[in-house]
């Protein structure tokens, strides 16, 4: 307009508004003005992804902002640049070189710089607040958390200051399934229709922005499909362990055998017919149908789930980092064995013992004081332990490096000073004898137990 600037607001899929800055003394048609909007999703033409293109709107009394650039951030008028950093907002804005350095920095440094720039872009946004009532049941707390992440927000809002108090276990819905290091998205239609995969994507992006825990254990093939790996690369990373359904996995594995029984031939034919693939014969190269069936079992049937999960990640603004720097993927989606284990992660899973007051058998009864003393020694040991020591403890306790949701801790009668702690990995139960009088003695014995894991003890 002749006297200044105006905001052109366009309704976008009913989920927010696009804002375009029309500079003073410009004479553009409405068509040209709207063409300044650049798709945050890099011109992706995915079905069902249209509503992921959500931009920051201009609040009352704030400067105008421009359109999103191809890096997923804003330019002009105090907006975000390609790296997610605020531009034109005052002395705090970095130079162009500083804003783009994440593209050439080392992977860990690139993640740090990109997330730092995203958080800087959320400085002027009101903080996100999440309140969980400690008096609520697990189901009520889960419902509150799910409701929080199912709300659609503008990209810059996920970078705003996050204030919350979370008590209890927040996740019980099996959004991912399968074995460790080969997790895939659940094929349940109800989860897809409830937009829970988009919710999970927002959780992953939001946690990454603020330095929270990462999503670990995803199948490499699923991760490549999620981040636009080529079909050949994705197929090459598939393996039988990626198929969570044991019966389907066993049937597909028959294609690796040279000879089939009549029953095995029927199983293969039924699966091929069900999924509309040609039934292989003796003359057929069985490697091709093996790859086709495995790819369909892991990725083809989960195509809609992967798209929805990707859309949720995009809404948080971290997508430009994932596409421009694929070498940071192991940092944001690590293997479970590479995850840093903290004392808090272990302590919150432990079910601590309680002395019984109902038993009349005083000889078998253990005093509350003794139970609390041993429990205190063990709690101090866990709090002081490094990540590697905690992983060794979990191997001794459960047979795996990461804690299970319910770790049972028991104090038992000692059979003498040579009685060491023992573990039942199948029941995830740890037993500690009650003869310890100091934390240092307990620590010494536990290190001996952890070392024994290397020779197989505790991995029953």
Secondary structure as the mmCIF struct_conf table of DSSP 4:
data_model
#
loop_
_struct_conf.conf_type_id
_struct_conf.id
_struct_conf.beg_label_comp_id
_struct_conf.beg_label_asym_id
_struct_conf.beg_label_seq_id
_struct_conf.end_label_comp_id
_struct_conf.end_label_asym_id
_struct_conf.end_label_seq_id
TURN_TY1_P TURN_TY1_P1 UNK A 2 UNK A 3
BEND BEND1 UNK A 4 UNK A 4
STRN STRN1 UNK A 6 UNK A 11
TURN_TY1_P TURN_TY1_P2 UNK A 13 UNK A 14
BEND BEND2 UNK A 15 UNK A 15
STRN STRN2 UNK A 17 UNK A 22
TURN_TY1_P TURN_TY1_P3 UNK A 24 UNK A 25
HELX_RH_AL_P HELX_RH_AL_P1 UNK A 30 UNK A 34
TURN_TY1_P TURN_TY1_P4 UNK A 35 UNK A 36
TURN_TY1_P TURN_TY1_P5 UNK A 40 UNK A 43
TURN_TY1_P TURN_TY1_P6 UNK A 47 UNK A 48
HELX_RH_3T_P HELX_RH_3T_P1 UNK A 50 UNK A 52
HELX_LH_PP_P HELX_LH_PP_P1 UNK A 56 UNK A 59
TURN_TY1_P TURN_TY1_P7 UNK A 60 UNK A 61
BEND BEND3 UNK A 62 UNK A 62
HELX_LH_PP_P HELX_LH_PP_P2 UNK A 63 UNK A 64
STRN STRN3 UNK A 68 UNK A 68
TURN_TY1_P TURN_TY1_P8 UNK A 70 UNK A 71
BEND BEND4 UNK A 72 UNK A 73
STRN STRN4 UNK A 74 UNK A 74
BEND BEND5 UNK A 76 UNK A 78
STRN STRN5 UNK A 80 UNK A 80
TURN_TY1_P TURN_TY1_P9 UNK A 82 UNK A 83
BEND BEND6 UNK A 84 UNK A 84
STRN STRN6 UNK A 86 UNK A 86
BEND BEND7 UNK A 88 UNK A 90
TURN_TY1_P TURN_TY1_P10 UNK A 91 UNK A 92
HELX_LH_PP_P HELX_LH_PP_P3 UNK A 93 UNK A 95
HELX_RH_AL_P HELX_RH_AL_P2 UNK A 96 UNK A 100
HELX_RH_3T_P HELX_RH_3T_P2 UNK A 101 UNK A 103
TURN_TY1_P TURN_TY1_P11 UNK A 104 UNK A 104
BEND BEND8 UNK A 105 UNK A 105
HELX_RH_AL_P HELX_RH_AL_P3 UNK A 107 UNK A 121
TURN_TY1_P TURN_TY1_P12 UNK A 122 UNK A 124
BEND BEND9 UNK A 125 UNK A 125
HELX_LH_PP_P HELX_LH_PP_P4 UNK A 126 UNK A 127
STRN STRN7 UNK A 128 UNK A 131
TURN_TY1_P TURN_TY1_P13 UNK A 134 UNK A 135
BEND BEND10 UNK A 136 UNK A 136
HELX_RH_AL_P HELX_RH_AL_P4 UNK A 138 UNK A 150
BEND BEND11 UNK A 151 UNK A 151
HELX_RH_3T_P HELX_RH_3T_P3 UNK A 155 UNK A 159
BEND BEND12 UNK A 160 UNK A 160
STRN STRN8 UNK A 162 UNK A 165
BEND BEND13 UNK A 168 UNK A 168
BEND BEND14 UNK A 173 UNK A 173
BEND BEND15 UNK A 175 UNK A 175
STRN STRN9 UNK A 176 UNK A 177
BEND BEND16 UNK A 178 UNK A 179
TURN_TY1_P TURN_TY1_P14 UNK A 180 UNK A 181
STRN STRN10 UNK A 183 UNK A 183
STRN STRN11 UNK A 184 UNK A 185
HELX_RH_AL_P HELX_RH_AL_P5 UNK A 189 UNK A 193
TURN_TY1_P TURN_TY1_P15 UNK A 194 UNK A 195
HELX_RH_AL_P HELX_RH_AL_P6 UNK A 196 UNK A 209
TURN_TY1_P TURN_TY1_P16 UNK A 210 UNK A 211
STRN STRN12 UNK A 218 UNK A 218
HELX_RH_AL_P HELX_RH_AL_P7 UNK A 220 UNK A 226
TURN_TY1_P TURN_TY1_P17 UNK A 227 UNK A 228
HELX_RH_AL_P HELX_RH_AL_P8 UNK A 231 UNK A 236
TURN_TY1_P TURN_TY1_P18 UNK A 237 UNK A 237
HELX_RH_3T_P HELX_RH_3T_P4 UNK A 240 UNK A 242
HELX_RH_AL_P HELX_RH_AL_P9 UNK A 246 UNK A 253
HELX_RH_3T_P HELX_RH_3T_P5 UNK A 254 UNK A 256
BEND BEND17 UNK A 258 UNK A 258
HELX_RH_AL_P HELX_RH_AL_P10 UNK A 262 UNK A 274
TURN_TY1_P TURN_TY1_P19 UNK A 275 UNK A 276
HELX_LH_PP_P HELX_LH_PP_P5 UNK A 278 UNK A 280
TURN_TY1_P TURN_TY1_P20 UNK A 282 UNK A 283
BEND BEND18 UNK A 284 UNK A 284
HELX_RH_AL_P HELX_RH_AL_P11 UNK A 286 UNK A 295
HELX_RH_PI_P HELX_RH_PI_P1 UNK A 296 UNK A 300
TURN_TY1_P TURN_TY1_P21 UNK A 301 UNK A 302
HELX_RH_AL_P HELX_RH_AL_P12 UNK A 303 UNK A 315
TURN_TY1_P TURN_TY1_P22 UNK A 316 UNK A 317
HELX_RH_AL_P HELX_RH_AL_P13 UNK A 319 UNK A 324
HELX_RH_3T_P HELX_RH_3T_P6 UNK A 326 UNK A 328
HELX_RH_AL_P HELX_RH_AL_P14 UNK A 329 UNK A 332
BEND BEND19 UNK A 333 UNK A 333
HELX_RH_3T_P HELX_RH_3T_P7 UNK A 336 UNK A 338
BEND BEND20 UNK A 339 UNK A 339
HELX_LH_PP_P HELX_LH_PP_P6 UNK A 340 UNK A 341
HELX_RH_AL_P HELX_RH_AL_P15 UNK A 343 UNK A 347
TURN_TY1_P TURN_TY1_P23 UNK A 348 UNK A 349
STRN STRN13 UNK A 350 UNK A 351
BEND BEND21 UNK A 357 UNK A 358
TURN_TY1_P TURN_TY1_P24 UNK A 362 UNK A 364
HELX_RH_AL_P HELX_RH_AL_P16 UNK A 368 UNK A 384
HELX_RH_AL_P HELX_RH_AL_P17 UNK A 387 UNK A 398
BEND BEND22 UNK A 399 UNK A 402
BEND BEND23 UNK A 405 UNK A 405
STRN STRN14 UNK A 407 UNK A 412
BEND BEND24 UNK A 415 UNK A 415
TURN_TY1_P TURN_TY1_P25 UNK A 417 UNK A 418
STRN STRN15 UNK A 422 UNK A 424
TURN_TY1_P TURN_TY1_P26 UNK A 425 UNK A 428
STRN STRN16 UNK A 429 UNK A 433
TURN_TY1_P TURN_TY1_P27 UNK A 434 UNK A 435
BEND BEND25 UNK A 438 UNK A 438
HELX_RH_AL_P HELX_RH_AL_P18 UNK A 439 UNK A 452
HELX_RH_3T_P HELX_RH_3T_P8 UNK A 453 UNK A 455
TURN_TY1_P TURN_TY1_P28 UNK A 456 UNK A 458
#
